[in-house]
Amino acid sequence: MSVQSPISSVNDFVVRFANVNGSGSASANELFARSILRHGVPVSPRNIFPSNIQGLPTWYEVRVTEAGHLGARGGVDLMVAMNPQTWDKDVASIEPGGYLFYDSTKPMPTSKFREDISVIGVPLTAITNSTYTDPRQRQLFKNIIYLGALCALLDLDPKLVEQLIGEQYKGKEKLLSSNVHALHLGRDWALQNLKCPIGLRVKKSDKVGDRIFIEGNSAAALGAVYGGATVCAWYPITPSSSVAEAFTAHCKKYRHDPATGKAKYAIVQGEDELASIGIVIGASWNGARAFTATSGPGISLMTEFIGLSYFAEIPAVIMNIQRAGPSTGMPTRTQQCDVISCAYASHGDTKHVLLFPEDPAEAFEFAAAAFDLAERLQTTIFVMLDLDIGMNHRLSRPLKWDDARQYDRGKVMTADMLDEGRDFGRYLDVDGDGIPYRTYPGTHPTKGSYFTRGTSRDRYARYSEEGAVYADNMQRLVRKFETAQDMVPRPLQANAAKPTKYGVIYFGSTSPAMDEAIGLLESRGHHLDRLRIRAFPFHSSVASFIADHDFVYVVEQNRDAQLRQLIVNENGIDPVRLVPILHYDGTPITARFIASSIGDHQDHLKVTPLRKAVS
Amino acid sequence: MTYIAKPKFHHPGLKKNELGYTHRDYEGKISTLCAGCGHDSITASIIEACYELSIAPHRVAKISGIGCSSKTPDYFLGNSHGFNSVHGRMPSVLTGANLANRDLIYLGVSGDGDSASIGFGQFAHSIRRGVNMTYIVENNGVYGLTKGQFSATADRGSKSKKGVTNTDNAIDLVAIALQLGATFVARSFSGDKTQLVPLIAAAIRHKGASFIDVISPCIAFNNHAGSTKSFDYVREHNDAVNRLDVLVGRDPISVDYAPGTVQVVEQHDGTKLALRKLDADYDPHDRLGAQTFLQKHAAKGQIVTGLLYVDPDADDLHTHLDTVETPLNTLDEKALCPGSAALDKLNASLR
């Protein structure tokens, strides 16, 4: 027996399922996560999957967290080891004192276990094979049987799991009863043969509240529906495909004319990303709200069109679900690595608006807002999600919509305005905000038409290669970008409990890990003011936040400190004052990582005066 | 010569079409192409066709890529919105524009470099999707703006102005368009306006993907002996299979034809296409036959022109997507936003 005492924890532990992809485990695992939510206990699940369809290892991690820490924690307390391929690594990843759950049908040599963990064997294959004859049924119900066993081991209320199964198979009685039966097979076996519960337990609580459980990609797609997008063109690429697929599903539900049944939307799967963005730009030029969803490689392909959108001033919305690059990189792993490539996408002098949602609720809000911004600013707006937000179910505040809200269609000159004799110059800045008026094609028989081009032109859209005319236009575009600063979501600041000389800047999916890390750091005596950046161009409060602190950590999920570079570049900040904290192995950033990186740096400061450290 | 403003005055007795527009209302800026360029004749044919059809000029969206041909939309329909987009990407921009507003007429103007090389994929995919458009390729077999490099439609064995022989096989865009399901396919010659004008008019009236390949000699870089896209060569090898008259609306067929020589095709919108057969064996409703015919004649060095294929009952991308009749760009939040009640319901289902 181990000298290490088994971990004992209620509503605060990590379970990881190691499966083979294509084995049907995903729905059972998700059922597990949802059933804990039904106990009123927050969970934060994550899919860790290969770029493959069948046969390769896949993991599903569920962080059970009464305290509501939704970032990845790191470490595993209970490993459900269902994949012999990854057994050794899986067993090695268990925390000392943790638990290993495995299929004990075939005896395993003791060398395959660890002394400092508790081993729980359930003869899953034997139970399954004695109950089912059909191979596919054996495969699928094995998953439900281990779920049943976990119910007993973690003290889950079987009624709540049954209720969920009931909702899932509503109207399919046969499937419903056979799933419930399998659940009880596993649960009963565990109750009769094992000591239940183990040290890890789920206890009913009330910490979930009215929050919803949704993937960021689905929320962003819903934002596009609410934001009035009518044209979507896309090319399949992980991890963004589910945005377009969710948009399709939402549109089928909400966007058919009740009288005729016809579609109030058009979705085209393009032949590539070039066509996708081309369709978006054509549609937006013609006055429809249009978007595409893609990931890093797609952004690379779209850059020529993005430059056209910037220079010819055509609205476009691009949802970039970031994954680890460069090149094909790690297609199924998360990063925040396209900050620079999107901010400055395309040749020549260009700058683009980026929005950084932290979770599904903001993905919904920012996606909807992106269409207003794109039409108001007549340029490309990037909604920068990443795989971690996009492809995982996240507990999120409910989505809200104000029915009084009207779409901001931007500066559009109508036939009436033209008839009133309004001076129409497509690139004429009449209001001093750098934003000109546009007309939709087909507006007026004799007024307001113009020729859109990617070449240089004067304020009235007439072709020109005059240096002064070109510079005049480029300067107006800078003015327009300055206008954007006050239109995009502002940074959110949260001050430390005690006055501090140090700050931290972060954005996007780092948010939950950062919130948790603050607590960990405080317990070590380190206090930090926080600023969550939500958009580029940066609001003036970013520069003042940096000015107010001796130095500021910039936490991000890429190798090259891209947000830090952008801040240094755009705000003329002395780079020494921004300390990069970088996580870029493709796994989601954790509170442990942030707290230890910043904590070590802070500890070091206590030994060496700052002046000496930076000289 | 864009610095010369085109005078707006015109003869008061200038003929007007049904909508009261004169020929001048369909013109654009002064062309900056070389004197004698075939593309300018195509521009004139587009103007003529739009005038003849009495199209309200502002109801046309003219979209192009990059190159000499793609500059031409500035030279016709000055009261229409134009979009000189990205090299090889006219088809996607046009597709998007068409999805946004199905009520406008979409004229895509491209060249052989734009459509057969850099934009070959977009050409193909816009055709196979059945976008309702008139897609005109002004085909001169050469890159004009960059001074005379071969394009992908240059015939194998043809010579460049500098004397280089092309060793690559040519892409025949008409053959590809047929194979990909274009529902209106024609080829013409910029030097033959009487053939070209009705073809453009019929293509505009066609609902579905219309494609016209117009051989348009490049006076500067591809009009020499040894070229297969020169005025002389095309005239000598032009094999027209039919002649077309377009009859719109109530117009009776007033042209006298010898019995048995005319085939009348009625399109969806009531437009009648009167086809005078020049080749007795040619059937413009036979997609497979057209493909074989083209290949046989190409092997003999002949350039087959005329209306090569038409499906009068064609549909388009909007039909495939089953979109509402109202243009999508006119739908407001009332029509598009499901509202807070639907969202509350959705929230409840996600708990």
Chai-1 contact restraints between the chains, C-beta under 6 A:
chainA,res_idxA,chainB,res_idxB,connection_type,confidence,min_distance_angstrom,max_distance_angstrom,comment,restraint_id
A,I212,B,N347,contact,1.0,0.0,6.0,A-B,restraint_1
A,I212,B,L350,contact,1.0,0.0,6.0,A-B,restraint_2
A,I212,B,R351,contact,1.0,0.0,6.0,A-B,restraint_3
A,F213,B,L350,contact,1.0,0.0,6.0,A-B,restraint_4
A,I214,B,L350,contact,1.0,0.0,6.0,A-B,restraint_5
A,Y226,B,C337,contact,1.0,0.0,6.0,A-B,restraint_6
A,G228,B,L336,contact,1.0,0.0,6.0,A-B,restraint_7
A,T230,B,L328,contact,1.0,0.0,6.0,A-B,restraint_8
A,V231,B,L99,contact,1.0,0.0,6.0,A-B,restraint_9
A,Y254,B,P338,contact,1.0,0.0,6.0,A-B,restraint_10
A,D257,B,V324,contact,1.0,0.0,6.0,A-B,restraint_11
A,K262,B,D322,contact,1.0,0.0,6.0,A-B,restraint_12
A,K262,B,V324,contact,1.0,0.0,6.0,A-B,restraint_13
A,A263,B,D322,contact,1.0,0.0,6.0,A-B,restraint_14
A,A263,B,T323,contact,1.0,0.0,6.0,A-B,restraint_15
A,K264,B,V324,contact,1.0,0.0,6.0,A-B,restraint_16
A,K264,B,L331,contact,1.0,0.0,6.0,A-B,restraint_17
A,A266,B,L99,contact,1.0,0.0,6.0,A-B,restraint_18
A,A266,B,L321,contact,1.0,0.0,6.0,A-B,restraint_19
A,A266,B,T323,contact,1.0,0.0,6.0,A-B,restraint_20
A,E271,B,G121,contact,1.0,0.0,6.0,A-B,restraint_21
A,E271,B,H125,contact,1.0,0.0,6.0,A-B,restraint_22
A,A275,B,S92,contact,1.0,0.0,6.0,A-B,restraint_23
A,A275,B,Q122,contact,1.0,0.0,6.0,A-B,restraint_24
A,G278,B,R89,contact,1.0,0.0,6.0,A-B,restraint_25
A,G278,B,S92,contact,1.0,0.0,6.0,A-B,restraint_26
A,G278,B,V93,contact,1.0,0.0,6.0,A-B,restraint_27
A,I279,B,S92,contact,1.0,0.0,6.0,A-B,restraint_28
A,I279,B,T95,contact,1.0,0.0,6.0,A-B,restraint_29
A,I279,B,G96,contact,1.0,0.0,6.0,A-B,restraint_30
A,I281,B,V93,contact,1.0,0.0,6.0,A-B,restraint_31
A,G282,B,V93,contact,1.0,0.0,6.0,A-B,restraint_32
A,G282,B,G96,contact,1.0,0.0,6.0,A-B,restraint_33
A,G282,B,A97,contact,1.0,0.0,6.0,A-B,restraint_34
A,A283,B,G96,contact,1.0,0.0,6.0,A-B,restraint_35
A,A283,B,L99,contact,1.0,0.0,6.0,A-B,restraint_36
A,A283,B,A100,contact,1.0,0.0,6.0,A-B,restraint_37
A,N286,B,A97,contact,1.0,0.0,6.0,A-B,restraint_38
A,N286,B,A100,contact,1.0,0.0,6.0,A-B,restraint_39
A,N286,B,N101,contact,1.0,0.0,6.0,A-B,restraint_40
A,N286,B,N329,contact,1.0,0.0,6.0,A-B,restraint_41
A,G287,B,A100,contact,1.0,0.0,6.0,A-B,restraint_42
A,G287,B,N329,contact,1.0,0.0,6.0,A-B,restraint_43
A,A288,B,A100,contact,1.0,0.0,6.0,A-B,restraint_44
A,A288,B,L328,contact,1.0,0.0,6.0,A-B,restraint_45
A,A288,B,N329,contact,1.0,0.0,6.0,A-B,restraint_46
A,E304,B,V86,contact,1.0,0.0,6.0,A-B,restraint_47
A,F305,B,V86,contact,1.0,0.0,6.0,A-B,restraint_48
A,L308,B,V86,contact,1.0,0.0,6.0,A-B,restraint_49
A,P398,B,N347,contact,1.0,0.0,6.0,A-B,restraint_50
A,L399,B,L343,contact,1.0,0.0,6.0,A-B,restraint_51
A,W401,B,S340,contact,1.0,0.0,6.0,A-B,restraint_52
A,W401,B,L343,contact,1.0,0.0,6.0,A-B,restraint_53
A,D403,B,G339,contact,1.0,0.0,6.0,A-B,restraint_54
A,D403,B,S340,contact,1.0,0.0,6.0,A-B,restraint_55
A,Q406,B,E333,contact,1.0,0.0,6.0,A-B,restraint_56
A,Y407,B,E333,contact,1.0,0.0,6.0,A-B,restraint_57
A,P441,B,A61,contact,1.0,0.0,6.0,A-B,restraint_58
A,P441,B,H81,contact,1.0,0.0,6.0,A-B,restraint_59
A,G442,B,H58,contact,1.0,0.0,6.0,A-B,restraint_60
A,G442,B,R59,contact,1.0,0.0,6.0,A-B,restraint_61
A,G442,B,L104,contact,1.0,0.0,6.0,A-B,restraint_62
A,P445,B,H58,contact,1.0,0.0,6.0,A-B,restraint_63
A,T446,B,N79,contact,1.0,0.0,6.0,A-B,restraint_64
A,S449,B,N79,contact,1.0,0.0,6.0,A-B,restraint_65
A,S449,B,S80,contact,1.0,0.0,6.0,A-B,restraint_66
A,S449,B,H81,contact,1.0,0.0,6.0,A-B,restraint_67
A,F451,B,D74,contact,1.0,0.0,6.0,A-B,restraint_68
A,F451,B,G82,contact,1.0,0.0,6.0,A-B,restraint_69
A,T452,B,F83,contact,1.0,0.0,6.0,A-B,restraint_70
A,R453,B,N84,contact,1.0,0.0,6.0,A-B,restraint_71
